[in-house]
Amino acid sequence: MRRSTPYRRLKAGAGRHPVPNGAQITIRELLNHSSGIPNYEDNPKYLAPYLAGDVAHVTTPQQLVALGTALKPAFAPGTSAAYSNTNYTVAGLSRRRDSEALQRRVLQVKCRGGVP
């Protein structure tokens, strides 16, 4: 995967939650915070369980992406920069899915007695 790879080609685990402007966002823009994807911490629903007393609440990465992408994009991809934890979460889910696919492929080849 290259940093210039468009997010839409990644088929990320975050893909269940469409990312606004996802077809224009690259991995580089996710990593340097110029994607325009809002920070999930800016969504009032992010802290709601904790403020209600559920201190043991766990939010999955997919839920974090949904919280971030529920907000209006901060700007068009590549036109500005603003820190967003959602960027790292989307990138992490993308890498995780790539890694899992590679692991499955290696296991398939090894099970057939070949060299990966």
Number of C-alpha atoms within 10 A of each C-alpha: 11 8 12 11 15 17 24 17 12 19 13 19 20 22 18 11 16 13 20 19 16 16 12 15 23 23 24 18 24 25 17 15 23 24 31 26 33 26 23 24 15 13 17 9 12 16 15 12 14 13 10 8 9 11 10 8 11 10 11 10 17 17 15 21 28 20 22 25 21 17 15 11 17 15 16 16 22 17 10 13 17 15 17 22 19 25 24 19 21 25 20 16 20 21 16 14 16 16 12 11 11 13 11 11 13 14 13 13 12 12 10 8 9 10 8 10
